[in-house]
Amino acid sequence: MSSSSELVVAAVQMTSIDDVDANLMQMEALLEETFRQAQPRLVCFPENCLYLRLKEGEKIQGFALDHSAFKSLSEAAKKYNTFLHLGSVPLFVEGHLYNSSVLITPLGEVRPTYQKLHLFDIQLEGQKPIRESDVFRHGQRPNTLDIDGWKIGEAICYDVRFAELFSQYARKEVDVILLPAAFLVKTGEAHWEILLRARAIENQSYVVAAAQGGTHTSSHGGTRETYGHSLLIDPWGTVVGQIEKRAPGITFAKFTKERIEKVRAQIPMKFHRRLPVG
């Protein structure tokens, strides 16, 4: 793949629901708006972009790679000559369900890429427990992508809290980390920006955090609130793009290899690492 010194990236914020057709319409409308404003080479959607369960205990709708939604988005990727990163979808792999990222290339190829390593099993004070592992299997390994010569590491939402994952990406000298999410409001207000900026600083890489944001209401009962505040962060930890509202939206930034090189030259962390990963 040819190398480029610049990469224009869009982070798309959504308010997905438990209706695939409605979410697909939202994605297509946001894509149309994205390309009215800019010409990004990489468009990043949030976790649960095509399906977000809103009624606790309801069976999650899993996807196979021949699902019609992927075919529609494949046509969109070809139309706009762009890479589409679907932050996560519930994807069947060998009969098991994973919370998986999917990359769609400008040629329309649909590629499952990363399976969420750390599943969200938590109990916040005064709230019902959430157990992602009751539905999904754990992913087994990190993953990197190559987009126009840019090395890109993948993670999903709760993964952001586990610095050892990102230490592996730092040792691979990734240029960008993708961190799609559907953060709760309570944890988002306390931790979201702090964690994301820390990941950018310690890895000296760009971070793209496309988020779910707003009030998600099911047509057949069930609701959920997500934090939003999608962010684009540079290798110094500076926010270079953000969506402050809790609603659908788009933010853009131009990433440059020069910026990465300048940050790493000033603080050459790769020569100072002492501890092994693992």
FIVEX-281360 format. One line per 5 residues: their letters; for each residue x, y, z of C-alpha. Coordinates in steps of 0.001 Angstrom, whole numbers, plus 500000, padded with zeros to 6 digits. Example, Ala and Ser with C-alpha at 12.3 -4.5 7.8 and 13.67 -1.06 7.14 Angstrom:
2
as	512300 495500 507800 ~ 513670 498940 507140
//
This chain:
278
mssss	500000 500000 500000 ~ 501375 503440 499072 ~ 502418 505766 501878 ~ 500993 509226 502541 ~ 502354 511890 504871
elvva	498824 513126 505647 ~ 495583 511418 506590 ~ 492255 513244 506808 ~ 490027 511529 509368 ~ 486380 511982 510343
avqmt	484869 510773 513612 ~ 481118 510270 513328 ~ 478955 510396 516445 ~ 475668 508505 516415 ~ 472581 507836 518491
siddv	472020 504240 517434 ~ 469023 502145 518463 ~ 467995 498489 518214 ~ 466789 498892 514618 ~ 469383 498075 511968
danlm	467540 499802 509128 ~ 467164 503023 511122 ~ 470843 502969 512079 ~ 471898 502351 508497 ~ 469822 505339 507366
qmeal	471491 507455 510052 ~ 474952 506303 508918 ~ 474214 507037 505273 ~ 472868 510501 506099 ~ 475916 511288 508247
leetf	478219 510066 505486 ~ 476497 512344 502998 ~ 476932 515280 505376 ~ 480566 514312 506003 ~ 481441 514485 502323
rqaqp	479617 517771 501888 ~ 482091 519240 504368 ~ 485372 517443 503630 ~ 487027 514540 501819 ~ 488264 512236 504589
rlvcf	490232 509149 503663 ~ 489071 507389 506839 ~ 485607 507710 508378 ~ 485194 506213 511852 ~ 481853 505185 513336
pencl	481250 504358 517025 ~ 480821 501114 518883 ~ 477411 499487 518263 ~ 476907 501611 515165 ~ 474561 499195 513382
ylrlk	472820 497759 516423 ~ 472570 498844 520066 ~ 470559 496695 522455 ~ 468310 498909 524566 ~ 466167 496388 526420
egeki	468185 494460 529006 ~ 467932 490706 528578 ~ 466731 490934 524991 ~ 468587 488696 522564 ~ 471240 490616 520649
qgfal	470935 490606 516882 ~ 474169 489153 515515 ~ 475521 489813 512032 ~ 477118 487594 509412 ~ 479403 489084 506779
dhsaf	476779 488658 504064 ~ 474315 490936 505916 ~ 472647 493474 503632 ~ 473843 496383 505815 ~ 477454 495570 504956
kslse	476546 495482 501281 ~ 474993 498955 501510 ~ 478018 500367 503334 ~ 480335 498671 500856 ~ 478638 500622 498070
aakky	479030 503821 500100 ~ 482767 503204 500589 ~ 483178 502783 496836 ~ 481053 505843 496095 ~ 483108 508104 498368
ntflh	486452 506343 497737 ~ 487072 506099 501468 ~ 487782 503621 504238 ~ 484861 503089 506613 ~ 485698 501818 510089
lgsvp	482649 500380 511819 ~ 483587 500761 515476 ~ 481819 497575 516445 ~ 479033 495251 515442 ~ 477925 491969 517066
lfveg	479582 489621 514580 ~ 479342 485853 514332 ~ 482739 484173 513906 ~ 482759 480369 513720 ~ 479410 480261 515486
hlyns	480410 482550 518354 ~ 479434 486188 518895 ~ 482147 488839 519232 ~ 482003 492612 519636 ~ 483985 493237 516469
svlit	485350 496110 514448 ~ 484889 495931 510684 ~ 486858 497803 508019 ~ 485319 498480 504612 ~ 487841 499495 501961
plgev	487390 501935 499057 ~ 487090 498849 496840 ~ 484108 497726 498895 ~ 485879 494848 500651 ~ 484380 494019 504062
rptyq	487047 492913 506543 ~ 486489 491905 510171 ~ 489540 493253 511970 ~ 489532 493398 515776 ~ 487525 491617 518464
klhlf	487079 493490 521749 ~ 489533 492108 524296 ~ 488148 493512 527551 ~ 484424 492987 528033 ~ 482364 495430 530076
diqle	481321 493570 533237 ~ 480719 496272 535838 ~ 478497 497286 538743 ~ 478208 501035 539305 ~ 476875 502167 542657
gqkpi	473090 502474 542593 ~ 472772 500985 539100 ~ 472028 497575 537627 ~ 475043 495428 536718 ~ 476188 495255 533113
resdv	477750 492000 531883 ~ 478942 492088 528305 ~ 480560 488666 528746 ~ 477105 487093 529119 ~ 476662 487729 525395
frhgq	480085 488046 523773 ~ 483304 486081 523752 ~ 486556 487840 524550 ~ 488840 488711 521667 ~ 492291 487139 521822
rpntl	494783 489638 520417 ~ 495472 493251 519415 ~ 495292 494193 515758 ~ 496880 496785 513502 ~ 495697 498104 510152
didgw	497643 499686 507315 ~ 495788 502521 505601 ~ 497833 504381 502989 ~ 501038 503628 504890 ~ 499601 504687 508261
kigea	499912 502061 510990 ~ 496695 502003 513004 ~ 495978 500154 516257 ~ 492471 499107 517241 ~ 490621 499018 520551
icydv	486980 499315 521623 ~ 485483 501335 524492 ~ 486301 499557 527801 ~ 489705 498564 526349 ~ 490789 502174 526952
rfael	491274 501411 530659 ~ 493940 498745 530081 ~ 497237 500479 529403 ~ 499074 497210 528710 ~ 497154 496854 525437
fsqya	498373 500248 524305 ~ 501935 499492 525399 ~ 501911 496807 522720 ~ 500790 499350 520160 ~ 503466 501802 521344
rkevd	506159 499192 520757 ~ 504806 498709 517245 ~ 505015 502501 516786 ~ 501468 502875 515557 ~ 500569 506277 514140
villp	496895 506229 515117 ~ 494722 504410 517653 ~ 491016 503920 516946 ~ 488848 503814 520073 ~ 485143 503662 519168
aaflv	482898 503707 522217 ~ 479463 503835 523807 ~ 480435 505278 527200 ~ 477941 505654 530016 ~ 477268 509246 531081
ktgea	478545 508720 534644 ~ 481868 507194 533625 ~ 482165 509507 530636 ~ 481932 512645 532737 ~ 484626 511352 535082
hweil	487020 509430 532849 ~ 486467 509768 529079 ~ 488718 512630 528032 ~ 491352 511883 530689 ~ 491806 508305 529514
lrara	491853 509167 525821 ~ 494386 511964 526178 ~ 496554 509695 528318 ~ 496517 507026 525606 ~ 497595 509611 523019
ienqs	500381 510980 525235 ~ 501852 507660 526341 ~ 501793 506248 522800 ~ 502742 509514 521070 ~ 500099 508769 518477
yvvaa	496828 510219 517259 ~ 493625 508915 518860 ~ 490240 508746 517129 ~ 487339 508235 519533 ~ 484000 508075 517708
aqggt	481247 507777 520305 ~ 477595 507061 520781 ~ 475914 510125 522235 ~ 472414 511024 523373 ~ 469172 509374 524432
htssh	468584 506057 522675 ~ 464922 505038 522656 ~ 463658 501688 521416 ~ 460432 501416 519460 ~ 459387 498502 521686
ggtre	460528 499560 525135 ~ 463920 500315 526601 ~ 466111 503396 526700 ~ 469737 504278 527315 ~ 471893 507378 527725
tyghs	475411 507642 526316 ~ 478026 510314 526876 ~ 479039 511315 523353 ~ 481859 513895 523222 ~ 483677 512248 520305
llidp	487322 513325 520221 ~ 490287 513564 517872 ~ 493559 513918 519786 ~ 497096 514516 518543 ~ 500299 512801 519795
wgtvv	500975 515638 522273 ~ 497579 515033 523878 ~ 495971 518105 522333 ~ 492311 517832 521323 ~ 492169 518739 517614
gqiek	488539 517827 516981 ~ 485511 517264 519188 ~ 481733 517037 519307 ~ 480550 518686 522506 ~ 476857 517858 522172
rapgi	475237 514535 523010 ~ 473690 513986 519596 ~ 474750 512843 516117 ~ 477535 514876 514546 ~ 480883 514862 512742
tfakf	484349 516162 513530 ~ 487382 516230 511230 ~ 491136 516624 511448 ~ 494158 516306 509204 ~ 496783 514016 510734
tkeri	500413 514426 509653 ~ 503459 512187 510022 ~ 505461 515353 510682 ~ 503513 516004 513894 ~ 504182 512473 515144
ekvra	507887 512738 514347 ~ 508210 516094 516126 ~ 506595 514793 519305 ~ 508669 511602 519340 ~ 511892 513503 518658
qipmk	511333 515785 521653 ~ 510546 512958 524080 ~ 512088 509770 522588 ~ 510182 507292 524748 ~ 510907 504279 522554
fhrrl	514583 504435 523575 ~ 513744 504693 527267 ~ 511390 501739 527800 ~ 512676 499353 530468 ~ 509917 496860 531180
pvg	508709 494117 528847 ~ 505070 493745 527880 ~ 503297 490810 529459
//
